[in-house]
């Protein structure tokens, strides 16, 4: 069942970390169920789920001192909810994870300030790779794309005549169109017109290319961002997703309505977007 759940997550284009760790959390849940004599999905009731989370609240953290954090408890809750969705959508018996965890969560660990974003942009060189770096920042910060959404972009997905970016492989394979500002459009246009043709060794659909002409991968993109942080003297543990968190926070600080930010980010529920309200007043200006 675990392997099938993993395949389902992969089919719906979830992040690789989700594909790797959701089944691990589900496995821990089933180990706990077995220890308590529960052997069938139909035996998993709300009191059972509540009892399991009471156990998690007291369980020792296996990598740090103390108990599990609120964020860790929420990742367990989210993993089980995805698993119940998998069961329902594949026609199997399921159960409800209808519990409320007390306390606020801080799943967003790092945000770039507006000044730091400017520093990253200024750290880009004027050569071919520098133009690609600017386009990368335009996609992940300017358009707020998820890591995989940016990696999977093809050149034809940039609709310059409509000022839109077409996201074909969003989370759960949901398609959407993301608007481009003039600044974002300019950086992408420069890359597509001047830098990408230089990198392209043979016909290829991918937007972001390596020096060998292949689709740029996650590690390569992360290395470029780290290089920009080093040049900009930004000492933060932050990856590509921090750029997405940053634009969402900055839009909220500028007064944009939460529902509009939800559509911009491609969130399926407003609950996912509301995390940004917890940090809107912090030093991200």
C-alpha positions as CSV (number, residue, x, y, z in Angstrom):
1,X,0.0,0.0,0.0
2,X,2.9,2.4,0.8
3,X,4.4,1.9,-2.6
4,X,1.1,2.6,-4.3
5,X,0.6,5.7,-2.2
6,X,4.0,6.9,-3.3
7,X,3.2,6.3,-6.9
8,X,0.0,8.3,-6.5
9,X,1.9,11.2,-5.0
10,X,4.4,11.1,-7.9
11,X,1.5,10.9,-10.5
12,X,0.0,14.1,-9.0
13,X,3.4,15.9,-9.2
14,X,4.0,16.5,-5.5
15,X,7.4,17.7,-4.4
16,X,10.0,15.0,-4.1
17,X,10.3,15.5,-0.3
18,X,6.5,14.9,0.0
19,X,6.9,11.7,-2.1
20,X,9.7,10.5,0.1
21,X,8.4,11.4,3.6
22,X,4.6,11.2,3.5
23,X,4.7,7.4,3.3
24,X,7.2,7.3,6.2
25,X,4.8,9.2,8.4
26,X,1.9,7.0,7.3
27,X,4.0,3.9,8.1
28,X,4.6,5.2,11.6
29,X,0.9,5.6,12.0
30,X,0.2,2.0,11.0
31,X,2.9,0.7,13.3
32,X,1.2,2.5,16.2
33,X,-2.2,1.1,15.1
34,X,-0.8,-2.4,15.0
35,X,0.6,-2.0,18.5
36,X,-2.9,-1.0,19.7
37,X,-4.6,-4.0,18.0
38,X,-6.2,-2.0,15.1
39,X,-5.8,-4.0,11.9
40,X,-8.4,-2.6,9.5
41,X,-9.0,0.8,8.0
42,X,-12.6,0.6,9.1
43,X,-11.5,0.5,12.7
44,X,-9.8,3.9,12.5
45,X,-12.3,6.3,14.2
46,X,-11.9,9.9,15.3
47,X,-11.1,8.9,18.9
48,X,-8.3,6.6,17.5
49,X,-6.8,9.4,15.5
50,X,-7.0,11.8,18.4
51,X,-5.3,9.2,20.6
52,X,-2.5,8.9,18.0
53,X,-1.9,12.6,18.0
54,X,-1.8,12.6,21.8
55,X,0.9,10.0,21.4
56,X,2.8,12.2,18.9
57,X,2.6,15.2,21.2
58,X,4.5,13.3,23.8
59,X,6.9,11.4,21.5
60,X,10.5,12.4,21.7
61,X,12.0,14.2,18.7
62,X,14.4,11.7,17.1
63,X,16.8,14.4,15.8
64,X,16.6,17.1,18.4
65,X,16.0,17.4,22.1
66,X,12.5,17.7,23.4
67,X,9.2,16.8,21.9
68,X,7.8,17.3,18.4
69,X,7.2,20.8,17.3
70,X,3.8,22.2,16.3
71,X,5.0,22.3,12.7
72,X,6.1,18.6,12.8
73,X,2.7,17.6,14.2
74,X,1.1,19.5,11.3
75,X,3.3,17.6,8.8
76,X,2.0,14.3,10.3
77,X,-1.6,15.6,10.0
78,X,-1.0,16.7,6.4
79,X,0.5,13.4,5.5
80,X,-2.4,11.4,6.9
81,X,-4.9,13.7,5.1
82,X,-3.1,13.1,1.8
83,X,-3.2,9.4,2.5
84,X,-7.0,9.4,3.2
85,X,-7.5,11.3,0.0
86,X,-5.5,8.7,-1.8
87,X,-7.7,6.0,-0.3
88,X,-10.9,7.7,-1.4
89,X,-9.7,8.5,-4.9
90,X,-8.6,4.9,-5.4
91,X,-12.0,3.5,-4.2
92,X,-10.7,2.1,-0.9
93,X,-12.1,2.3,2.6
94,X,-10.9,5.6,4.2
95,X,-11.1,7.5,7.5
96,X,-11.2,11.1,8.7
97,X,-8.4,13.2,10.1
98,X,-10.7,15.8,11.6
99,X,-8.6,17.2,14.4
100,X,-7.5,20.7,15.3
101,X,-4.0,21.3,16.5
102,X,-3.6,24.1,18.9
103,X,-1.1,26.9,18.5
104,X,0.2,28.7,15.5
105,X,2.6,27.2,13.0
106,X,5.6,28.6,11.3
107,X,6.3,26.4,8.3
108,X,8.0,29.3,6.5
109,X,11.5,29.3,7.8
110,X,13.1,32.0,5.7
111,X,12.0,35.1,3.9
112,X,14.1,37.4,1.8
113,X,13.5,41.1,2.5
114,X,12.8,43.4,-0.5
115,X,16.3,44.8,-0.1
116,X,17.8,41.3,-0.2
117,X,15.8,40.5,-3.4
118,X,17.3,43.7,-5.0
119,X,20.8,42.5,-3.8
120,X,20.3,39.1,-5.5
121,X,19.2,40.8,-8.7
122,X,22.2,43.1,-8.6
123,X,24.5,40.1,-8.0
124,X,23.6,38.6,-11.4
125,X,26.4,39.0,-14.0
126,X,25.8,40.5,-17.4
127,X,26.9,37.4,-19.3
128,X,24.7,34.5,-20.5
129,X,24.5,32.8,-17.2
130,X,23.8,36.0,-15.5
131,X,20.9,36.6,-17.8
132,X,19.7,33.1,-16.9
133,X,20.0,34.0,-13.2
134,X,17.9,37.0,-13.7
135,X,15.2,35.0,-15.5
136,X,15.4,32.4,-12.6
137,X,14.7,35.1,-10.1
138,X,11.9,36.5,-12.3
139,X,10.2,33.1,-12.4
140,X,10.6,32.1,-8.7
141,X,10.2,35.5,-7.1
142,X,8.4,37.6,-9.7
143,X,5.9,34.8,-10.6
144,X,6.0,33.0,-7.3
145,X,6.4,29.5,-8.8
146,X,7.1,26.3,-6.9
147,X,10.5,24.7,-7.5
148,X,9.2,22.0,-9.8
149,X,6.9,24.4,-11.7
150,X,9.9,26.5,-12.6
151,X,12.1,23.5,-13.5
152,X,9.3,22.1,-15.8
153,X,8.7,25.3,-17.7
154,X,9.2,25.1,-21.5
155,X,10.1,28.2,-23.6
156,X,6.7,28.1,-25.2
157,X,5.1,28.5,-21.7
158,X,6.2,32.1,-21.6
159,X,3.3,33.9,-23.3
160,X,4.9,37.3,-24.0
161,X,2.0,38.6,-26.1
162,X,-0.4,38.0,-23.2
163,X,2.0,38.9,-20.3
164,X,1.3,35.4,-18.8
165,X,3.3,32.3,-17.7
166,X,1.5,29.1,-18.4
167,X,2.2,26.6,-15.6
168,X,1.5,23.1,-17.1
169,X,2.7,21.0,-14.2
170,X,1.5,22.6,-11.0
171,X,0.8,20.8,-7.8
172,X,-1.7,18.0,-8.3
173,X,-1.2,18.7,-12.1
174,X,-3.5,21.8,-11.8
175,X,-2.8,24.1,-14.6
176,X,-2.8,27.9,-14.2
177,X,-1.7,31.1,-15.8
178,X,0.5,33.5,-13.8
179,X,0.7,37.2,-14.7
180,X,4.0,38.9,-15.5
181,X,4.9,42.4,-14.5
182,X,6.8,44.4,-17.1
183,X,10.0,43.9,-15.1
184,X,9.5,40.1,-15.1
185,X,8.7,40.1,-18.8
186,X,11.8,42.1,-19.6
187,X,14.1,39.7,-17.8
188,X,12.5,36.6,-19.4
189,X,12.5,38.3,-22.8
190,X,16.2,39.1,-22.6
191,X,17.0,35.5,-21.5
192,X,14.9,33.9,-24.3
193,X,16.1,36.3,-27.0
194,X,19.8,36.5,-26.2
195,X,21.0,33.9,-23.6
196,X,19.0,30.8,-24.3
197,X,19.9,30.6,-28.0
198,X,23.6,30.6,-27.0
199,X,23.0,27.8,-24.5
200,X,20.9,25.7,-26.9
201,X,23.0,23.1,-28.7
202,X,20.1,21.3,-30.4
203,X,16.3,21.9,-30.5
204,X,14.9,21.6,-27.0
205,X,11.7,22.6,-25.3
206,X,13.1,23.4,-21.8
207,X,13.2,27.1,-20.8
208,X,16.2,26.9,-18.5
209,X,19.2,25.3,-20.1
210,X,22.6,24.2,-18.8
211,X,25.8,25.1,-20.6
212,X,25.6,21.7,-22.4
213,X,22.1,22.6,-23.7
214,X,20.1,20.3,-21.4
215,X,17.2,21.1,-19.1
216,X,18.6,22.7,-15.9
217,X,18.0,20.5,-12.9
218,X,17.1,21.3,-9.3
219,X,20.7,21.0,-8.0
220,X,22.0,23.3,-10.7
221,X,19.3,25.9,-10.0
222,X,20.0,25.7,-6.2
223,X,23.7,26.2,-6.8
224,X,23.1,29.3,-8.9
225,X,20.9,30.8,-6.1
226,X,23.6,29.9,-3.5
227,X,26.2,31.7,-5.7
228,X,24.0,34.8,-5.8
229,X,23.5,34.8,-2.1
230,X,27.3,34.6,-1.6
231,X,27.9,37.5,-3.9
232,X,25.1,39.5,-2.2
233,X,26.5,38.6,1.2
234,X,23.2,37.1,2.3
235,X,23.8,34.5,5.0
236,X,20.5,32.7,5.1
237,X,19.6,29.1,4.8
238,X,17.2,29.6,2.0
239,X,16.4,27.8,-1.3
240,X,14.2,28.4,-4.3
241,X,11.0,28.1,-2.3
242,X,12.0,31.0,-0.1
243,X,11.7,33.2,-3.2
244,X,8.0,32.1,-3.5
245,X,7.5,32.7,0.2
246,X,9.0,36.1,-0.1
247,X,6.8,37.4,-3.0
248,X,3.7,36.1,-1.2
249,X,4.7,38.0,2.0
250,X,5.6,41.1,0.1
251,X,2.3,41.1,-1.8
252,X,0.4,40.8,1.5
253,X,2.4,43.6,3.1
254,X,1.6,45.8,0.0
255,X,-2.1,45.3,0.8
256,X,-3.1,42.7,-1.8
257,X,-6.2,40.6,-0.7
258,X,-5.4,37.1,0.5
259,X,-7.8,35.6,-2.0
260,X,-5.8,37.2,-4.9
261,X,-2.6,35.9,-3.4
262,X,-4.1,32.5,-3.2
263,X,-4.9,32.5,-6.9
264,X,-1.5,33.9,-7.8
265,X,0.3,31.1,-5.9
266,X,-2.0,28.4,-7.1
267,X,-3.2,27.3,-3.7
268,X,-6.2,25.0,-3.6
269,X,-7.4,26.4,-0.3
270,X,-7.2,29.7,1.5
271,X,-5.8,27.9,4.6
272,X,-2.5,27.4,2.8
273,X,-2.2,31.1,2.0
274,X,-3.1,32.2,5.5
275,X,0.4,31.2,6.8
276,X,1.7,34.4,5.4
277,X,-0.4,36.5,7.7
278,X,1.7,35.2,10.6
279,X,4.8,37.0,9.3
280,X,3.5,40.0,7.4
281,X,4.7,42.4,10.1
282,X,8.2,41.0,10.4
283,X,11.2,42.6,8.9
284,X,10.6,41.8,5.3
285,X,10.2,45.3,4.0
